[in-house]
Amino acid sequence: MKTKFFIPVLAVIFCTAMSFTTARTSANPTEDFVFKSGSWHAIPEMSCIDQNQSCLVRVLPDNTNYPIYDSQSFSEPKIGSGKVVGEVTID
């Protein structure tokens, strides 16, 4: 009799607990982001070599290097080799 009660209670507990878990959906796999002049700018996805340094991109026309982020958040920098991996034009 106890097992007929215990299994549904466990199922309800696990379902309730799993309802609070969420997947990270903020990162877009087709674009990266650069923070320039006080705002975020979407750029095409850049390929970076993981060497525990910043992944950088050169922004034209001012030829300044900026760190790349996986989303519009400073907490998600893209890890690279510390070298510039490409150039993009931002208006």
mmCIF file as gemmi writes it, N, C-alpha and C atoms, coordinates in Angstrom:
data_model
loop_
_atom_site.group_PDB
_atom_site.id
_atom_site.type_symbol
_atom_site.label_atom_id
_atom_site.label_alt_id
_atom_site.label_comp_id
_atom_site.label_asym_id
_atom_site.label_entity_id
_atom_site.label_seq_id
_atom_site.pdbx_PDB_ins_code
_atom_site.Cartn_x
_atom_site.Cartn_y
_atom_site.Cartn_z
_atom_site.occupancy
_atom_site.B_iso_or_equiv
_atom_site.pdbx_formal_charge
_atom_site.auth_seq_id
_atom_site.auth_asym_id
_atom_site.pdbx_PDB_model_num
ATOM 1 N N . MET Axp A 1 ? 0.81 -1.187 0 1 0 ? 1 A 1
ATOM 2 C CA . MET Axp A 1 ? 0 0 0 1 0 ? 1 A 1
ATOM 3 C C . MET Axp A 1 ? 0.863 1.265 0 1 0 ? 1 A 1
ATOM 4 N N . LYS Axp A 2 ? 1.984 1.223 0.741 1 0 ? 2 A 1
ATOM 5 C CA . LYS Axp A 2 ? 2.84 2.393 0.822 1 0 ? 2 A 1
ATOM 6 C C . LYS Axp A 2 ? 3.495 2.706 -0.523 1 0 ? 2 A 1
ATOM 7 N N . THR Axp A 3 ? 3.868 1.676 -1.305 1 0 ? 3 A 1
ATOM 8 C CA . THR Axp A 3 ? 4.513 1.93 -2.593 1 0 ? 3 A 1
ATOM 9 C C . THR Axp A 3 ? 3.544 2.551 -3.585 1 0 ? 3 A 1
ATOM 10 N N . LYS Axp A 4 ? 2.269 2.242 -3.5 1 0 ? 4 A 1
ATOM 11 C CA . LYS Axp A 4 ? 1.294 2.85 -4.396 1 0 ? 4 A 1
ATOM 12 C C . LYS Axp A 4 ? 1.14 4.336 -4.114 1 0 ? 4 A 1
ATOM 13 N N . PHE Axp A 5 ? 1.439 4.752 -2.93 1 0 ? 5 A 1
ATOM 14 C CA . PHE Axp A 5 ? 1.375 6.161 -2.566 1 0 ? 5 A 1
ATOM 15 C C . PHE Axp A 5 ? 2.727 6.852 -2.804 1 0 ? 5 A 1
ATOM 16 N N . PHE Axp A 6 ? 3.819 6.161 -2.531 1 0 ? 6 A 1
ATOM 17 C CA . PHE Axp A 6 ? 5.165 6.738 -2.567 1 0 ? 6 A 1
ATOM 18 C C . PHE Axp A 6 ? 5.613 7.088 -3.997 1 0 ? 6 A 1
ATOM 19 N N . ILE Axp A 7 ? 5.358 6.237 -4.974 1 0 ? 7 A 1
ATOM 20 C CA . ILE Axp A 7 ? 5.806 6.478 -6.35 1 0 ? 7 A 1
ATOM 21 C C . ILE Axp A 7 ? 5.122 7.708 -6.959 1 0 ? 7 A 1
ATOM 22 N N . PRO Axp A 8 ? 3.818 7.875 -6.866 1 0 ? 8 A 1
ATOM 23 C CA . PRO Axp A 8 ? 3.225 9.112 -7.402 1 0 ? 8 A 1
ATOM 24 C C . PRO Axp A 8 ? 3.705 10.381 -6.7 1 0 ? 8 A 1
ATOM 25 N N . VAL Axp A 9 ? 3.96 10.296 -5.397 1 0 ? 9 A 1
ATOM 26 C CA . VAL Axp A 9 ? 4.47 11.464 -4.673 1 0 ? 9 A 1
ATOM 27 C C . VAL Axp A 9 ? 5.857 11.828 -5.192 1 0 ? 9 A 1
ATOM 28 N N . LEU Axp A 10 ? 6.707 10.84 -5.405 1 0 ? 10 A 1
ATOM 29 C CA . LEU Axp A 10 ? 8.031 11.103 -5.976 1 0 ? 10 A 1
ATOM 30 C C . LEU Axp A 10 ? 7.921 11.704 -7.371 1 0 ? 10 A 1
ATOM 31 N N . ALA Axp A 11 ? 7.009 11.21 -8.163 1 0 ? 11 A 1
ATOM 32 C CA . ALA Axp A 11 ? 6.816 11.743 -9.511 1 0 ? 11 A 1
ATOM 33 C C . ALA Axp A 11 ? 6.416 13.211 -9.468 1 0 ? 11 A 1
ATOM 34 N N . VAL Axp A 12 ? 5.529 13.568 -8.564 1 0 ? 12 A 1
ATOM 35 C CA . VAL Axp A 12 ? 5.112 14.971 -8.428 1 0 ? 12 A 1
ATOM 36 C C . VAL Axp A 12 ? 6.276 15.833 -7.977 1 0 ? 12 A 1
ATOM 37 N N . ILE Axp A 13 ? 7.06 15.351 -7.055 1 0 ? 13 A 1
ATOM 38 C CA . ILE Axp A 13 ? 8.224 16.111 -6.563 1 0 ? 13 A 1
ATOM 39 C C . ILE Axp A 13 ? 9.236 16.334 -7.684 1 0 ? 13 A 1
ATOM 40 N N . PHE Axp A 14 ? 9.548 15.287 -8.446 1 0 ? 14 A 1
ATOM 41 C CA . PHE Axp A 14 ? 10.52 15.42 -9.531 1 0 ? 14 A 1
ATOM 42 C C . PHE Axp A 14 ? 9.992 16.332 -10.641 1 0 ? 14 A 1
ATOM 43 N N . CYS Axp A 15 ? 8.723 16.227 -10.962 1 0 ? 15 A 1
ATOM 44 C CA . CYS Axp A 15 ? 8.143 17.101 -11.992 1 0 ? 15 A 1
ATOM 45 C C . CYS Axp A 15 ? 8.18 18.565 -11.562 1 0 ? 15 A 1
ATOM 46 N N . THR Axp A 16 ? 7.886 18.805 -10.311 1 0 ? 16 A 1
ATOM 47 C CA . THR Axp A 16 ? 7.927 20.174 -9.798 1 0 ? 16 A 1
ATOM 48 C C . THR Axp A 16 ? 9.359 20.709 -9.814 1 0 ? 16 A 1
ATOM 49 N N . ALA Axp A 17 ? 10.308 19.906 -9.398 1 0 ? 17 A 1
ATOM 50 C CA . ALA Axp A 17 ? 11.714 20.333 -9.401 1 0 ? 17 A 1
ATOM 51 C C . ALA Axp A 17 ? 12.213 20.596 -10.817 1 0 ? 17 A 1
ATOM 52 N N . MET Axp A 18 ? 11.857 19.761 -11.77 1 0 ? 18 A 1
ATOM 53 C CA . MET Axp A 18 ? 12.314 19.931 -13.146 1 0 ? 18 A 1
ATOM 54 C C . MET Axp A 18 ? 11.659 21.132 -13.821 1 0 ? 18 A 1
ATOM 55 N N . SER Axp A 19 ? 10.528 21.564 -13.336 1 0 ? 19 A 1
ATOM 56 C CA . SER Axp A 19 ? 9.88 22.722 -13.946 1 0 ? 19 A 1
ATOM 57 C C . SER Axp A 19 ? 10.662 24.006 -13.69 1 0 ? 19 A 1
ATOM 58 N N . PHE Axp A 20 ? 11.531 24.016 -12.687 1 0 ? 20 A 1
ATOM 59 C CA . PHE Axp A 20 ? 12.334 25.193 -12.383 1 0 ? 20 A 1
ATOM 60 C C . PHE Axp A 20 ? 13.667 25.216 -13.119 1 0 ? 20 A 1
ATOM 61 N N . THR Axp A 21 ? 14.029 24.162 -13.788 1 0 ? 21 A 1
ATOM 62 C CA . THR Axp A 21 ? 15.279 24.144 -14.539 1 0 ? 21 A 1
ATOM 63 C C . THR Axp A 21 ? 15.038 24.736 -15.917 1 0 ? 21 A 1
ATOM 64 N N . THR Axp A 22 ? 16.005 25.519 -16.372 1 0 ? 22 A 1
ATOM 65 C CA . THR Axp A 22 ? 15.894 26.127 -17.695 1 0 ? 22 A 1
ATOM 66 C C . THR Axp A 22 ? 17.199 25.954 -18.441 1 0 ? 22 A 1
ATOM 67 N N . ALA Axp A 23 ? 17.099 25.847 -19.739 1 0 ? 23 A 1
ATOM 68 C CA . ALA Axp A 23 ? 18.285 25.785 -20.581 1 0 ? 23 A 1
ATOM 69 C C . ALA Axp A 23 ? 18.721 27.198 -20.914 1 0 ? 23 A 1
ATOM 70 N N . ARG Axp A 24 ? 20.016 27.37 -21.154 1 0 ? 24 A 1
ATOM 71 C CA . ARG Axp A 24 ? 20.534 28.681 -21.528 1 0 ? 24 A 1
ATOM 72 C C . ARG Axp A 24 ? 20.143 28.956 -22.975 1 0 ? 24 A 1
ATOM 73 N N . THR Axp A 25 ? 19.249 29.893 -23.179 1 0 ? 25 A 1
ATOM 74 C CA . THR Axp A 25 ? 18.769 30.183 -24.52 1 0 ? 25 A 1
ATOM 75 C C . THR Axp A 25 ? 19.216 31.542 -25.021 1 0 ? 25 A 1
ATOM 76 N N . SER Axp A 26 ? 19.998 32.267 -24.232 1 0 ? 26 A 1
ATOM 77 C CA . SER Axp A 26 ? 20.375 33.621 -24.624 1 0 ? 26 A 1
ATOM 78 C C . SER Axp A 26 ? 21.443 33.643 -25.717 1 0 ? 26 A 1
ATOM 79 N N . ALA Axp A 27 ? 22.257 32.607 -25.818 1 0 ? 27 A 1
ATOM 80 C CA . ALA Axp A 27 ? 23.313 32.584 -26.809 1 0 ? 27 A 1
ATOM 81 C C . ALA Axp A 27 ? 22.768 32.142 -28.156 1 0 ? 27 A 1
ATOM 82 N N . ASN Axp A 28 ? 23.091 32.883 -29.185 1 0 ? 28 A 1
ATOM 83 C CA . ASN Axp A 28 ? 22.696 32.548 -30.545 1 0 ? 28 A 1
ATOM 84 C C . ASN Axp A 28 ? 23.898 31.916 -31.24 1 0 ? 28 A 1
ATOM 85 N N . PRO Axp A 29 ? 23.771 30.704 -31.763 1 0 ? 29 A 1
ATOM 86 C CA . PRO Axp A 29 ? 24.929 30.037 -32.354 1 0 ? 29 A 1
ATOM 87 C C . PRO Axp A 29 ? 25.389 30.62 -33.686 1 0 ? 29 A 1
ATOM 88 N N . THR Axp A 30 ? 24.613 31.536 -34.283 1 0 ? 30 A 1
ATOM 89 C CA . THR Axp A 30 ? 24.996 32.083 -35.589 1 0 ? 30 A 1
ATOM 90 C C . THR Axp A 30 ? 25.572 33.484 -35.514 1 0 ? 30 A 1
ATOM 91 N N . GLU Axp A 31 ? 25.595 34.085 -34.329 1 0 ? 31 A 1
ATOM 92 C CA . GLU Axp A 31 ? 26.16 35.421 -34.224 1 0 ? 31 A 1
ATOM 93 C C . GLU Axp A 31 ? 26.846 35.625 -32.882 1 0 ? 31 A 1
ATOM 94 N N . ASP Axp A 32 ? 27.782 36.555 -32.893 1 0 ? 32 A 1
ATOM 95 C CA . ASP Axp A 32 ? 28.477 36.989 -31.694 1 0 ? 32 A 1
ATOM 96 C C . ASP Axp A 32 ? 28.145 38.457 -31.491 1 0 ? 32 A 1
ATOM 97 N N . PHE Axp A 33 ? 28.697 39.047 -30.415 1 0 ? 33 A 1
ATOM 98 C CA . PHE Axp A 33 ? 28.373 40.432 -30.097 1 0 ? 33 A 1
ATOM 99 C C . PHE Axp A 33 ? 29.625 41.204 -29.702 1 0 ? 33 A 1
ATOM 100 N N . VAL Axp A 34 ? 29.6 42.504 -29.986 1 0 ? 34 A 1
ATOM 101 C CA . VAL Axp A 34 ? 30.662 43.432 -29.627 1 0 ? 34 A 1
ATOM 102 C C . VAL Axp A 34 ? 30.001 44.609 -28.922 1 0 ? 34 A 1
ATOM 103 N N . PHE Axp A 35 ? 30.618 45.072 -27.837 1 0 ? 35 A 1
ATOM 104 C CA . PHE Axp A 35 ? 30.111 46.25 -27.129 1 0 ? 35 A 1
ATOM 105 C C . PHE Axp A 35 ? 30.95 47.441 -27.553 1 0 ? 35 A 1
ATOM 106 N N . LYS Axp A 36 ? 30.323 48.349 -28.314 1 0 ? 36 A 1
ATOM 107 C CA . LYS Axp A 36 ? 31.036 49.514 -28.853 1 0 ? 36 A 1
ATOM 108 C C . LYS Axp A 36 ? 30.179 50.757 -28.669 1 0 ? 36 A 1
ATOM 109 N N . SER Axp A 37 ? 30.776 51.813 -28.195 1 0 ? 37 A 1
ATOM 110 C CA . SER Axp A 37 ? 30.11 53.113 -28.022 1 0 ? 37 A 1
ATOM 111 C C . SER Axp A 37 ? 28.849 53.018 -27.172 1 0 ? 37 A 1
ATOM 112 N N . GLY Axp A 38 ? 28.883 52.203 -26.125 1 0 ? 38 A 1
ATOM 113 C CA . GLY Axp A 38 ? 27.775 52.12 -25.195 1 0 ? 38 A 1
ATOM 114 C C . GLY Axp A 38 ? 26.61 51.238 -25.616 1 0 ? 38 A 1
ATOM 115 N N . SER Axp A 39 ? 26.766 50.464 -26.697 1 0 ? 39 A 1
ATOM 116 C CA . SER Axp A 39 ? 25.673 49.57 -27.104 1 0 ? 39 A 1
ATOM 117 C C . SER Axp A 39 ? 26.227 48.29 -27.709 1 0 ? 39 A 1
ATOM 118 N N . TRP Axp A 40 ? 25.382 47.266 -27.726 1 0 ? 40 A 1
ATOM 119 C CA . TRP Axp A 40 ? 25.754 45.959 -28.274 1 0 ? 40 A 1
ATOM 120 C C . TRP Axp A 40 ? 25.498 45.93 -29.774 1 0 ? 40 A 1
ATOM 121 N N . HIS Axp A 41 ? 26.422 45.312 -30.505 1 0 ? 41 A 1
ATOM 122 C CA . HIS Axp A 41 ? 26.289 45.159 -31.951 1 0 ? 41 A 1
ATOM 123 C C . HIS Axp A 41 ? 26.467 43.685 -32.296 1 0 ? 41 A 1
ATOM 124 N N . ALA Axp A 42 ? 25.529 43.15 -33.082 1 0 ? 42 A 1
ATOM 125 C CA . ALA Axp A 42 ? 25.625 41.757 -33.527 1 0 ? 42 A 1
ATOM 126 C C . ALA Axp A 42 ? 26.613 41.677 -34.681 1 0 ? 42 A 1
ATOM 127 N N . ILE Axp A 43 ? 27.458 40.652 -34.633 1 0 ? 43 A 1
ATOM 128 C CA . ILE Axp A 43 ? 28.412 40.392 -35.708 1 0 ? 43 A 1
ATOM 129 C C . ILE Axp A 43 ? 28.291 38.917 -36.086 1 0 ? 43 A 1
ATOM 130 N N . PRO Axp A 44 ? 28.778 38.532 -37.265 1 0 ? 44 A 1
ATOM 131 C CA . PRO Axp A 44 ? 28.734 37.108 -37.619 1 0 ? 44 A 1
ATOM 132 C C . PRO Axp A 44 ? 29.563 36.273 -36.636 1 0 ? 44 A 1
ATOM 133 N N . GLU Axp A 45 ? 29.215 35.011 -36.507 1 0 ? 45 A 1
ATOM 134 C CA . GLU Axp A 45 ? 29.945 34.088 -35.624 1 0 ? 45 A 1
ATOM 135 C C . GLU Axp A 45 ? 31.416 34.035 -36.022 1 0 ? 45 A 1
ATOM 136 N N . MET Axp A 46 ? 32.293 34.207 -35.046 1 0 ? 46 A 1
ATOM 137 C CA . MET Axp A 46 ? 33.736 34.169 -35.273 1 0 ? 46 A 1
ATOM 138 C C . MET Axp A 46 ? 34.309 32.882 -34.696 1 0 ? 46 A 1
ATOM 139 N N . SER Axp A 47 ? 35.29 32.344 -35.369 1 0 ? 47 A 1
ATOM 140 C CA . SER Axp A 47 ? 35.968 31.123 -34.929 1 0 ? 47 A 1
ATOM 141 C C . SER Axp A 47 ? 37.176 31.504 -34.091 1 0 ? 47 A 1
ATOM 142 N N . CYS Axp A 48 ? 37.204 31.085 -32.849 1 0 ? 48 A 1
ATOM 143 C CA . CYS Axp A 48 ? 38.296 31.425 -31.94 1 0 ? 48 A 1
ATOM 144 C C . CYS Axp A 48 ? 38.981 30.158 -31.448 1 0 ? 48 A 1
ATOM 145 N N . ILE Axp A 49 ? 40.296 30.244 -31.286 1 0 ? 49 A 1
ATOM 146 C CA . ILE Axp A 49 ? 41.07 29.135 -30.738 1 0 ? 49 A 1
ATOM 147 C C . ILE Axp A 49 ? 41.118 29.309 -29.226 1 0 ? 49 A 1
ATOM 148 N N . ASP Axp A 50 ? 40.668 28.308 -28.495 1 0 ? 50 A 1
ATOM 149 C CA . ASP Axp A 50 ? 40.561 28.388 -27.033 1 0 ? 50 A 1
ATOM 150 C C . ASP Axp A 50 ? 41.94 28.289 -26.385 1 0 ? 50 A 1
ATOM 151 N N . GLN Axp A 51 ? 42.45 29.458 -25.932 1 0 ? 51 A 1
ATOM 152 C CA . GLN Axp A 51 ? 43.733 29.488 -25.23 1 0 ? 51 A 1
ATOM 153 C C . GLN Axp A 51 ? 43.659 30.365 -23.984 1 0 ? 51 A 1
ATOM 154 N N . ASN Axp A 52 ? 42.48 30.477 -23.386 1 0 ? 52 A 1
ATOM 155 C CA . ASN Axp A 52 ? 42.268 31.194 -22.128 1 0 ? 52 A 1
ATOM 156 C C . ASN Axp A 52 ? 42.619 32.675 -22.182 1 0 ? 52 A 1
ATOM 157 N N . GLN Axp A 53 ? 42.424 33.304 -23.338 1 0 ? 53 A 1
ATOM 158 C CA . GLN Axp A 53 ? 42.584 34.745 -23.466 1 0 ? 53 A 1
ATOM 159 C C . GLN Axp A 53 ? 41.355 35.285 -24.19 1 0 ? 53 A 1
ATOM 160 N N . SER Axp A 54 ? 41.292 36.584 -24.371 1 0 ? 54 A 1
ATOM 161 C CA . SER Axp A 54 ? 40.162 37.188 -25.079 1 0 ? 54 A 1
ATOM 162 C C . SER Axp A 54 ? 40.219 36.871 -26.561 1 0 ? 54 A 1
ATOM 163 N N . CYS Axp A 55 ? 39.059 36.701 -27.151 1 0 ? 55 A 1
ATOM 164 C CA . CYS Axp A 55 ? 38.943 36.577 -28.6 1 0 ? 55 A 1
ATOM 165 C C . CYS Axp A 55 ? 38.607 37.973 -29.107 1 0 ? 55 A 1
ATOM 166 N N . LEU Axp A 56 ? 39.378 38.488 -30.044 1 0 ? 56 A 1
ATOM 167 C CA . LEU Axp A 56 ? 39.237 39.868 -30.496 1 0 ? 56 A 1
ATOM 168 C C . LEU Axp A 56 ? 38.824 39.949 -31.956 1 0 ? 56 A 1
ATOM 169 N N . VAL Axp A 57 ? 38.125 41.028 -32.297 1 0 ? 57 A 1
ATOM 170 C CA . VAL Axp A 57 ? 37.76 41.321 -33.675 1 0 ? 57 A 1
ATOM 171 C C . VAL Axp A 57 ? 38.099 42.786 -33.948 1 0 ? 57 A 1
ATOM 172 N N . ARG Axp A 58 ? 38.556 43.075 -35.155 1 0 ? 58 A 1
ATOM 173 C CA . ARG Axp A 58 ? 38.867 44.456 -35.545 1 0 ? 58 A 1
ATOM 174 C C . ARG Axp A 58 ? 37.609 45.053 -36.167 1 0 ? 58 A 1
ATOM 175 N N . VAL Axp A 59 ? 37.168 46.183 -35.605 1 0 ? 59 A 1
ATOM 176 C CA . VAL Axp A 59 ? 35.967 46.849 -36.09 1 0 ? 59 A 1
ATOM 177 C C . VAL Axp A 59 ? 36.387 47.992 -37.014 1 0 ? 59 A 1
ATOM 178 N N . LEU Axp A 60 ? 35.845 47.963 -38.218 1 0 ? 60 A 1
ATOM 179 C CA . LEU Axp A 60 ? 36.121 48.999 -39.206 1 0 ? 60 A 1
ATOM 180 C C . LEU Axp A 60 ? 34.998 50.03 -39.154 1 0 ? 60 A 1
ATOM 181 N N . PRO Axp A 61 ? 35.154 51.24 -39.475 1 0 ? 61 A 1
ATOM 182 C CA . PRO Axp A 61 ? 36.296 51.874 -40.115 1 0 ? 61 A 1
ATOM 183 C C . PRO Axp A 61 ? 37.34 52.438 -39.156 1 0 ? 61 A 1
ATOM 184 N N . ASP Axp A 62 ? 37.137 52.315 -37.815 1 0 ? 62 A 1
ATOM 185 C CA . ASP Axp A 62 ? 38.1 52.925 -36.891 1 0 ? 62 A 1
ATOM 186 C C . ASP Axp A 62 ? 39.295 52.033 -36.56 1 0 ? 62 A 1
ATOM 187 N N . ASN Axp A 63 ? 39.322 50.791 -37.059 1 0 ? 63 A 1
ATOM 188 C CA . ASN Axp A 63 ? 40.443 49.859 -36.866 1 0 ? 63 A 1
ATOM 189 C C . ASN Axp A 63 ? 40.789 49.622 -35.395 1 0 ? 63 A 1
ATOM 190 N N . THR Axp A 64 ? 39.768 49.544 -34.554 1 0 ? 64 A 1
ATOM 191 C CA . THR Axp A 64 ? 39.957 49.279 -33.138 1 0 ? 64 A 1
ATOM 192 C C . THR Axp A 64 ? 39.588 47.834 -32.841 1 0 ? 64 A 1
ATOM 193 N N . ASN Axp A 65 ? 40.377 47.182 -31.982 1 0 ? 65 A 1
ATOM 194 C CA . ASN Axp A 65 ? 40.101 45.801 -31.602 1 0 ? 65 A 1
ATOM 195 C C . ASN Axp A 65 ? 39.159 45.77 -30.398 1 0 ? 65 A 1
ATOM 196 N N . TYR Axp A 66 ? 38.151 44.901 -30.47 1 0 ? 66 A 1
ATOM 197 C CA . TYR Axp A 66 ? 37.172 44.741 -29.4 1 0 ? 66 A 1
ATOM 198 C C . TYR Axp A 66 ? 37.057 43.275 -29.023 1 0 ? 66 A 1
ATOM 199 N N . PRO Axp A 67 ? 36.804 42.987 -27.738 1 0 ? 67 A 1
ATOM 200 C CA . PRO Axp A 67 ? 36.551 41.592 -27.346 1 0 ? 67 A 1
ATOM 201 C C . PRO Axp A 67 ? 35.189 41.139 -27.869 1 0 ? 67 A 1
ATOM 202 N N . ILE Axp A 68 ? 35.085 39.843 -28.144 1 0 ? 68 A 1
ATOM 203 C CA . ILE Axp A 68 ? 33.863 39.244 -28.665 1 0 ? 68 A 1
ATOM 204 C C . ILE Axp A 68 ? 33.127 38.552 -27.518 1 0 ? 68 A 1
ATOM 205 N N . TYR Axp A 69 ? 31.799 38.63 -27.541 1 0 ? 69 A 1
ATOM 206 C CA . TYR Axp A 69 ? 30.954 37.982 -26.531 1 0 ? 69 A 1
ATOM 207 C C . TYR Axp A 69 ? 29.974 37.047 -27.218 1 0 ? 69 A 1
ATOM 208 N N . ASP Axp A 70 ? 29.62 35.947 -26.534 1 0 ? 70 A 1
ATOM 209 C CA . ASP Axp A 70 ? 28.659 34.992 -27.073 1 0 ? 70 A 1
ATOM 210 C C . ASP Axp A 70 ? 27.227 35.5 -27.002 1 0 ? 70 A 1
ATOM 211 N N . SER Axp A 71 ? 26.951 36.415 -26.085 1 0 ? 71 A 1
ATOM 212 C CA . SER Axp A 71 ? 25.622 37.005 -25.964 1 0 ? 71 A 1
ATOM 213 C C . SER Axp A 71 ? 25.793 38.46 -25.536 1 0 ? 71 A 1
ATOM 214 N N . GLN Axp A 72 ? 24.7 39.152 -25.37 1 0 ? 72 A 1
ATOM 215 C CA . GLN Axp A 72 ? 24.76 40.551 -24.961 1 0 ? 72 A 1
ATOM 216 C C . GLN Axp A 72 ? 24.928 40.649 -23.452 1 0 ? 72 A 1
ATOM 217 N N . SER Axp A 73 ? 26.018 40.045 -22.987 1 0 ? 73 A 1
ATOM 218 C CA . SER Axp A 73 ? 26.311 40.029 -21.555 1 0 ? 73 A 1
ATOM 219 C C . SER Axp A 73 ? 27.819 39.996 -21.362 1 0 ? 73 A 1
ATOM 220 N N . PHE Axp A 74 ? 28.306 40.843 -20.457 1 0 ? 74 A 1
ATOM 221 C CA . PHE Axp A 74 ? 29.743 40.851 -20.17 1 0 ? 74 A 1
ATOM 222 C C . PHE Axp A 74 ? 30.193 39.579 -19.466 1 0 ? 74 A 1
ATOM 223 N N . SER Axp A 75 ? 29.256 38.784 -18.983 1 0 ? 75 A 1
ATOM 224 C CA . SER Axp A 75 ? 29.612 37.553 -18.277 1 0 ? 75 A 1
ATOM 225 C C . SER Axp A 75 ? 29.873 36.384 -19.229 1 0 ? 75 A 1
ATOM 226 N N . GLU Axp A 76 ? 29.706 36.588 -20.538 1 0 ? 76 A 1
ATOM 227 C CA . GLU Axp A 76 ? 29.922 35.514 -21.506 1 0 ? 76 A 1
ATOM 228 C C . GLU Axp A 76 ? 30.934 35.909 -22.584 1 0 ? 76 A 1
ATOM 229 N N . PRO Axp A 77 ? 32.173 36.227 -22.182 1 0 ? 77 A 1
ATOM 230 C CA . PRO Axp A 77 ? 33.169 36.556 -23.208 1 0 ? 77 A 1
ATOM 231 C C . PRO Axp A 77 ? 33.567 35.307 -23.984 1 0 ? 77 A 1
ATOM 232 N N . LYS Axp A 78 ? 33.901 35.513 -25.237 1 0 ? 78 A 1
ATOM 233 C CA . LYS Axp A 78 ? 34.356 34.402 -26.065 1 0 ? 78 A 1
ATOM 234 C C . LYS Axp A 78 ? 35.855 34.228 -25.815 1 0 ? 78 A 1
ATOM 235 N N . ILE Axp A 79 ? 36.257 33.015 -25.525 1 0 ? 79 A 1
ATOM 236 C CA . ILE Axp A 79 ? 37.653 32.725 -25.194 1 0 ? 79 A 1
ATOM 237 C C . ILE Axp A 79 ? 38.435 32.444 -26.473 1 0 ? 79 A 1
ATOM 238 N N . GLY Axp A 80 ? 39.622 33.025 -26.556 1 0 ? 80 A 1
ATOM 239 C CA . GLY Axp A 80 ? 40.444 32.855 -27.749 1 0 ? 80 A 1
ATOM 240 C C . GLY Axp A 80 ? 41.924 32.911 -27.419 1 0 ? 80 A 1
ATOM 241 N N . SER Axp A 81 ? 42.707 33.301 -28.423 1 0 ? 81 A 1
ATOM 242 C CA . SER Axp A 81 ? 44.158 33.313 -28.284 1 0 ? 81 A 1
ATOM 243 C C . SER Axp A 81 ? 44.709 34.702 -27.98 1 0 ? 81 A 1
ATOM 244 N N . GLY Axp A 82 ? 43.853 35.705 -27.884 1 0 ? 82 A 1
ATOM 245 C CA . GLY Axp A 82 ? 44.315 37.064 -27.666 1 0 ? 82 A 1
ATOM 246 C C . GLY Axp A 82 ? 44.658 37.78 -28.951 1 0 ? 82 A 1
ATOM 247 N N . LYS Axp A 83 ? 44.477 37.114 -30.087 1 0 ? 83 A 1
ATOM 248 C CA . LYS Axp A 83 ? 44.767 37.707 -31.389 1 0 ? 83 A 1
ATOM 249 C C . LYS Axp A 83 ? 43.46 38.028 -32.11 1 0 ? 83 A 1
ATOM 250 N N . VAL Axp A 84 ? 43.538 38.944 -33.066 1 0 ? 84 A 1
ATOM 251 C CA . VAL Axp A 84 ? 42.383 39.334 -33.869 1 0 ? 84 A 1
ATOM 252 C C . VAL Axp A 84 ? 42.05 38.198 -34.832 1 0 ? 84 A 1
ATOM 253 N N . VAL Axp A 85 ? 40.772 37.778 -34.841 1 0 ? 85 A 1
ATOM 254 C CA . VAL Axp A 85 ? 40.348 36.656 -35.68 1 0 ? 85 A 1
ATOM 255 C C . VAL Axp A 85 ? 39.613 37.099 -36.936 1 0 ? 85 A 1
ATOM 256 N N . GLY Axp A 86 ? 39.334 38.391 -37.068 1 0 ? 86 A 1
ATOM 257 C CA . GLY Axp A 86 ? 38.631 38.861 -38.251 1 0 ? 86 A 1
ATOM 258 C C . GLY Axp A 86 ? 38.337 40.344 -38.18 1 0 ? 86 A 1
ATOM 259 N N . GLU Axp A 87 ? 37.691 40.836 -39.239 1 0 ? 87 A 1
ATOM 260 C CA . GLU Axp A 87 ? 37.301 42.233 -39.313 1 0 ? 87 A 1
ATOM 261 C C . GLU Axp A 87 ? 35.826 42.316 -39.63 1 0 ? 87 A 1
ATOM 262 N N . VAL Axp A 88 ? 35.151 43.283 -39.007 1 0 ? 88 A 1
ATOM 263 C CA . VAL Axp A 88 ? 33.736 43.537 -39.29 1 0 ? 88 A 1
ATOM 264 C C . VAL Axp A 88 ? 33.527 45.039 -39.395 1 0 ? 88 A 1
ATOM 265 N N . THR Axp A 89 ? 32.498 45.43 -40.126 1 0 ? 89 A 1
ATOM 266 C CA . THR Axp A 89 ? 32.142 46.832 -40.246 1 0 ? 89 A 1
ATOM 267 C C . THR Axp A 89 ? 30.883 47.088 -39.441 1 0 ? 89 A 1
ATOM 268 N N . ILE Axp A 90 ? 30.96 48.063 -38.544 1 0 ? 90 A 1
ATOM 269 C CA . ILE Axp A 90 ? 29.811 48.466 -37.728 1 0 ? 90 A 1
ATOM 270 C C . ILE Axp A 90 ? 29.586 49.949 -37.966 1 0 ? 90 A 1
ATOM 271 N N . ASP Axp A 91 ? 28.365 50.299 -38.278 1 0 ? 91 A 1
ATOM 272 C CA . ASP Axp A 91 ? 28.036 51.715 -38.529 1 0 ? 91 A 1
ATOM 273 C C . ASP Axp A 91 ? 27.968 52.509 -37.255 1 0 ? 91 A 1
